[in-house]
Amino acid sequence: MNDMNREIYKTLRSRIVRGLGIVGVLLLSSCGENLVFSNEFDPEADNSPLGIPITGVYAYGFVDGFGANTVDLGWDRVDNALSYDYEVVQVYGDETAEQAFAEADNGTRGLSLSNTVAQPADPLTMPTDQQPADDGTYAMRVRYYATASNAGVTAQAASPWSTPFRQELGVDIYSWGTWGIGTGEWFSAGFQFRGDKRIFDFTGTGGTVVTLQMRDEWSGYPDGADPIIAIYDATRTFDGPFYFEYASYDKTVSPISFSMPANGWVFIVVESDNPDTTFFEIRLD
């Protein structure tokens, strides 16, 4: 057999083998249902116990009975889950939850919290866990474990992580611009984008009434202001604001009045509801 005939023979033989292989796959597929996606360890497989997404993830901050900041973590129960892992990482400024976890995954940012909790015995009960936490913005994600079997192997396998959930707990003085403020004069500041925040740290006398005036360029009223304003007891920020306002009216002719908490320390959080750069002035008396 000369070289040319040898090459022709090799080419024909490889085509015949490939053709038989394709026929074999087609024959096997016709004999078995869901053959291609039969791996229960694959969350995308039709028969996998790992393909149910976790929903209803939340984080709720409060001051517990011992006076400590606590965050209650919870999510919707997955019926066939055996247990759950969760991870919490701190988020800064307008950073997304996905960006924060990307840094945690590559080792450039440490986790704030992580734990494993058991499946509740009651099907109507959500899995929850309570952990202490500092004020700040956090991202959270959850995954669950279920029993999966494939090719004679049975094991507990983990689902994919849930979509990261982002939540601000208390007053995030670490992410936003924060200034100490006194009384009797205008203080100038500015926003860069909608949702941008500025935090003012004020110390006064417990029980006294304080007036707050604001004016900016976007209010539509003379010397008015229209950001979101929330005022917190600085020692109990996880209880939420004791004063909250989201309205557009003249806050110099009709200033806000509030009573200082007994400890005499508040955080005033001002949030932009306008796009792009906005300058404003704030005054306490």
Salt bridges, closest charged atoms under 4 A:
ASP3 OD1 - ARG6 NH1 2.87
GLU7 OE2 - LYS10 NZ 3.91
ASP79 OD1 - ARG77 NH1 3.03
ASP85 OD2 - ARG143 NE 3.14
GLU87 OE1 - ARG141 NH2 2.84
GLU95 OE2 - ARG109 NH2 2.78
GLU103 OE1 - ARG109 NH2 3.06
ASP105 OD1 - ARG141 NH2 2.75
GLU168 OE1 - LYS197 NZ 2.90
ASP196 OD1 - ARG198 NH1 2.96
ASP239 OD2 - ARG236 NH2 2.82
GLU245 OE2 - LYS251 NZ 3.44
ASP273 OD1 - ARG194 NH1 3.40
GLU281 OE1 - ARG215 NE 2.59
ASP285 OD2 - ARG283 NE 2.94
